Amino acid sequence: MSNKPQAGEFCWNELMTPDPKKAQAFYTALFGWTTVDHNMGGMTYTIFMRGDKGLGGMLKTPADKVGQVPPHWMSYISVENLDKSVEKAKSLGANIMVPKTQAGDMGYFSVIQDPTGAYVALWQPMA
């Protein structure tokens, strides 16, 4: 049995916060998680870990978004074809908040807002 998320399954969670150090202290103390920082060229992306398993990520709210975007957790749902999934979401009444964006050599994502106003990210991993 594969641990790889199948299409339609939640596959990642990501915290955006204006105070990553405070959030890191909170979640590591609360759950016993460890963290690994990755320099992403101009920003630090922190992976929350339990043992050798990555549980989710954290990034600092961009300075131009502080006060506009509240601290939040974003859930990612795995899809087979991001372009088709975004188009289908649009046809079902979703707003596309972040168009298809490449995330390094890991995959592509898009953030949508469903017809009720909730946000979720769609994720297509690279092969």
SERO-4910 file (N, C-alpha, C, O; in steps of 0.05 Angstrom, whole numbers):
BEGIN
 pado doro    nc1    nc2    nc3   cac1   cac2   cac3    cc1    cc2    cc3    oc1    oc2    oc3
  Met    A     17    -23      0      0      0      0     18     25      0     37     26     15
  Ser    A     11     44    -17     28     68    -20     19     90      0     -4     93      6
  Asn    A     39    105     10     34    127     27     29    153     12     23    174     23
  Lys    A     33    151    -15     29    174    -32      0    181    -33    -17    164    -39
  Pro    A     -8    207    -28    -36    214    -29    -47    210    -57    -34    216    -77
  Gln    A    -71    200    -58    -86    196    -83   -101    222    -90   -105    239    -73
  Ala    A   -109    224   -115   -124    248   -124   -149    250   -106   -163    230   -102
  Gly    A   -155    274    -97   -178    279    -80   -172    276    -50   -190    282    -34
  Glu    A   -148    269    -43   -141    267    -15   -126    292     -6   -110    303    -21
  Phe    A   -130    299     20   -113    321     31    -85    310     33    -80    288     41
  Cys    A    -66    327     24    -38    318     23    -18    336     37      5    328     40
  Trp    A    -25    360     45     -6    378     58    -21    400     73    -44    406     65
  Asn    A     -9    410     93    -20    433    108      2    454    111     25    446    115
  Glu    A     -6    479    110     15    500    110      5    524    126    -17    534    122
  Leu    A     22    533    144     16    556    161     29    581    150     53    581    145
  Met    A     13    602    147     24    628    140     19    646    164     -4    649    173
  Thr    A     40    658    174     39    673    199     58    697    198     80    694    186
  Pro    A     51    719    210     71    741    211     93    737    231    113    751    232
  Asp    A     90    716    249    110    711    270    117    682    270    109    667    288
  Pro    A    134    673    251    141    645    250    155    634    275    151    611    283
  Lys    A    172    651    288    186    642    312    166    635    334    170    615    348
  Lys    A    146    652    338    126    647    359    110    623    352    104    606    370
  Ala    A    102    620    327     87    596    318    103    571    321     93    550    330
  Gln    A    129    572    314    146    549    317    148    541    346    146    517    352
  Ala    A    152    560    364    154    553    392    128    541    402    129    522    418
  Phe    A    105    551    393     79    541    402     75    512    393     69    495    409
  Tyr    A     78    507    367     72    480    356     92    459    364     85    436    368
  Thr    A    118    466    367    137    447    376    132    439    405    135    416    413
  Ala    A    125    459    422    119    453    450     92    438    453     91    419    469
  Leu    A     72    445    437     46    432    439     47    403    430     36    385    443
  Phe    A     60    397    407     59    371    395     85    355    396     86    332    389
  Gly    A    107    368    405    133    355    405    145    353    377    164    337    373
  Trp    A    135    369    358    146    369    331    174    381    332    181    396    350
  Thr    A    190    374    312    215    388    307    211    403    281    191    401    267
  Thr    A    231    419    274    229    435    249    255    434    234    276    430    245
  Val    A    252    437    208    275    439    190    270    463    172    249    465    158
  Asp    A    289    483    173    286    507    156    299    503    129    320    490    127
  His    A    286    513    109    297    513     81    298    541     71    278    556     71
  Asn    A    322    550     62    325    576     50    314    574     21    325    559      5
  Met    A    293    590     16    281    589    -10    287    614    -27    271    622    -43
  Gly    A    311    625    -23    319    649    -38    302    673    -31    284    680    -47
  Gly    A    306    685     -9    291    708     -1    270    703     20    258    721     31
  Met    A    265    677     26    247    670     47    255    643     59    269    627     46
  Thr    A    246    639     83    251    613     97    225    597     97    204    608    105
  Tyr    A    227    572     89    204    554     90    211    533    111    231    519    108
  Thr    A    194    531    131    199    513    153    181    488    150    157    491    146
  Ile    A    193    465    153    177    440    153    174    431    182    194    428    196
  Phe    A    149    426    190    144    413    216    148    383    212    137    371    193
  Met    A    162    371    230    169    342    228    161    327    254    160    338    276
  Arg    A    154    302    250    151    283    271    169    260    263    162    245    245
  Gly    A    191    257    277    211    237    268    222    246    241    231    269    237
  Asp    A    221    228    221    230    235    194    208    241    175    212    243    151
  Lys    A    183    245    186    160    250    169    153    280    170    149    292    191
  Gly    A    152    292    146    143    320    144    113    321    147     98    307    133
  Leu    A    104    338    165     75    340    170     62    364    157     38    363    151
  Gly    A     77    385    153     67    409    142     88    430    141    110    426    151
  Gly    A     82    453    129    101    474    126     92    500    138     69    503    146
  Met    A    111    519    140    105    545    151    121    566    136    145    562    130
  Leu    A    109    588    130    122    611    118    113    637    131     91    638    142
  Lys    A    129    657    129    123    683    140    105    698    120    109    697     96
  Thr    A     84    710    131     67    727    115     83    748    101     98    762    114
  Pro    A     81    751     74     96    772     61     89    800     73     66    805     80
  Ala    A    109    817     75    106    843     87     82    859     75     68    873     90
  Asp    A     78    857     49     57    872     36     29    860     41      9    872     33
  Lys    A     28    836     54      2    823     60     -5    824     89    -28    817     96
  Val    A     13    832    107      7    834    135    -15    854    139    -15    876    129
  Gly    A    -35    846    155    -59    863    159    -81    857    139   -104    864    144
  Gln    A    -74    846    116    -93    839     96   -100    809     96   -123    801     93
  Val    A    -80    793    101    -83    764    102    -78    755    131    -56    758    141
  Pro    A    -99    744    145    -95    736    172    -78    711    174    -76    696    155
  Pro    A    -65    706    197    -51    680    201    -71    658    196    -94    659    206
  His    A    -63    637    181    -81    615    175    -66    590    167    -43    591    159
  Trp    A    -80    568    169    -71    542    158    -85    538    132   -109    542    130
  Met    A    -70    530    111    -81    524     85    -78    494     81    -57    483     85
  Ser    A   -100    481     73    -99    453     66    -96    449     36   -107    465     20
  Tyr    A    -80    429     28    -76    423      0    -89    396     -6    -87    377      9
  Ile    A   -102    395    -29   -114    370    -38   -100    361    -64    -97    377    -82
  Ser    A    -92    336    -65    -78    325    -88    -97    322   -112   -119    313   -109
  Val    A    -87    330   -136   -102    326   -161    -84    313   -181    -59    316   -180
  Glu    A    -96    300   -201    -80    287   -222    -71    308   -243    -49    307   -253
  Asn    A    -89    327   -249    -84    347   -270    -94    374   -259   -118    379   -258
  Leu    A    -75    391   -252    -82    417   -240    -98    434   -259   -118    446   -250
  Asp    A    -90    436   -284   -104    453   -303   -133    445   -305   -151    462   -304
  Lys    A   -138    419   -309   -166    409   -311   -181    413   -285   -205    421   -286
  Ser    A   -169    409   -263   -182    413   -237   -190    442   -232   -211    448   -222
  Val    A   -172    460   -239   -178    489   -236   -201    497   -255   -219    511   -246
  Glu    A   -200    488   -279   -222    494   -298   -249    483   -288   -270    496   -290
  Lys    A   -248    458   -278   -273    446   -267   -283    462   -243   -307    467   -240
  Ala    A   -265    470   -225   -272    486   -202   -285    512   -210   -306    520   -199
  Lys    A   -273    525   -231   -285    550   -241   -313    545   -252   -332    560   -247
  Ser    A   -317    523   -266   -343    517   -278   -364    511   -256   -388    513   -261
  Leu    A   -355    504   -232   -373    498   -210   -376    522   -191   -389    520   -170
  Gly    A   -365    545   -199   -369    569   -184   -346    579   -167   -350    597   -151
  Ala    A   -323    566   -169   -300    574   -152   -287    599   -164   -289    604   -189
  Asn    A   -274    614   -147   -257    637   -156   -229    627   -154   -221    613   -135
  Ile    A   -212    634   -173   -184    626   -173   -169    649   -160   -166    671   -172
  Met    A   -159    644   -136   -145    665   -121   -115    666   -127   -104    688   -128
  Val    A   -103    643   -132    -75    641   -140    -74    622   -164    -80    599   -161
  Pro    A    -66    632   -187    -65    615   -211    -43    594   -207    -27    595   -189
  Lys    A    -42    576   -226    -21    555   -226      6    567   -221     15    585   -235
  Thr    A     19    556   -200     45    566   -191     64    542   -186     55    523   -174
  Gln    A     88    544   -196    107    522   -191    120    526   -164    127    548   -156
  Ala    A    122    504   -149    135    503   -123    161    488   -126    162    464   -121
  Gly    A    182    502   -134    208    489   -137    207    466   -156    194    468   -177
  Asp    A    219    444   -149    218    420   -166    199    399   -154    201    375   -161
  Met    A    181    409   -136    163    390   -123    136    387   -137    125    365   -138
  Gly    A    126    409   -148    100    408   -161     88    435   -167    102    455   -167
  Tyr    A     62    435   -172     47    459   -178     23    461   -160     11    441   -152
  Phe    A     15    486   -154     -9    490   -138    -25    513   -148    -15    530   -163
  Ser    A    -49    514   -140    -67    536   -145    -85    539   -120    -93    519   -109
  Val    A    -92    563   -113   -110    568    -90   -137    576   -101   -138    595   -118
  Ile    A   -157    563    -92   -184    570   -101   -201    577    -77   -196    570    -54
  Gln    A   -223    592    -83   -243    598    -63   -269    585    -72   -279    591    -94
  Asp    A   -279    567    -56   -303    553    -64   -328    572    -64   -325    594    -54
  Pro    A   -351    563    -74   -374    581    -75   -384    591    -48   -400    610    -47
  Thr    A   -375    578    -26   -384    587      1   -364    607     13   -370    618     34
  Gly    A   -341    611     -1   -321    630      9   -297    617     22   -278    631     29
  Ala    A   -297    590     25   -274    576     37   -251    574     17   -255    570     -7
  Tyr    A   -227    575     27   -203    573     11   -191    545     14   -192    533     36
  Val    A   -180    535     -8   -165    510     -7   -145    510    -31   -150    524    -51
  Ala    A   -123    496    -28   -104    494    -49   -105    467    -63   -110    447    -50
  Leu    A   -102    467    -89   -100    443   -104    -71    438   -111    -56    457   -117
  Trp    A    -62    413   -109    -34    406   -112    -30    384   -132    -42    363   -130
  Gln    A    -12    389   -152     -4    368   -171     26    364   -168     41    381   -175
  Pro    A     34    341   -157     63    336   -154     76    332   -181     63    322   -200
  Met    A    101    338   -183    116    331   -207    121    301   -205    123    289   -184
  Ala    A    124    290   -228    127    260   -231    147    251   -211    152    227   -210
***
